[in-house]
Amino acid sequence: MEGKHSRKQSLDLSPAEIAAAFSDPVDAERFPPILTPQQAAELLRVPLETIYSWRSRGLLDRCSRKVGKHVRFVRNRLISLLFNEGLTNAG
C-alpha cells in the first residue's frame, strides 16, 4: 500500500509544471488564468455538461466562483485539483 501512495505522489504536478504547460503564447491566450466554463471544458476535454455537473455537486468549489450570473474557473487550481487531488465529493 505504501508503494502505491509513493507512486501517486510522484505523479503530482508542481505549480511550476502547471505554469509551464501554458508558457506557449498560443496556449496562454487560448486558456488564460481565469476560464469560462466553455474554456474549462475544452481544456479538460470533457463535455460542458460535465463541468456544470461537477460544479453543481460541489466538486469544483475550490477552483470556481460565480461572478454575477457567470461562473469562472481559476485555471491552475482546476488542473491541480483534478490531477493532484482528484474529484471527491465531501458532502
C-alpha angles and dihedrals in degrees: 000000000000091000090055092052092049091050091051092051092051089057094056115116116237120223088252092054091050092049091047090057087068100040092106108091092226092054091043091054094043093048109027121186091267114049136197116227089258092054091047091052092048092047092051093038094232130125116273088241089062091056091051092045093051090048095048089052090053095247094125099041094116094055105033138062136183112241107192104307092339133087120220131187130210100231100211094044090049092054093044091049094051100040103031105030105019128218111290126162109232092188 
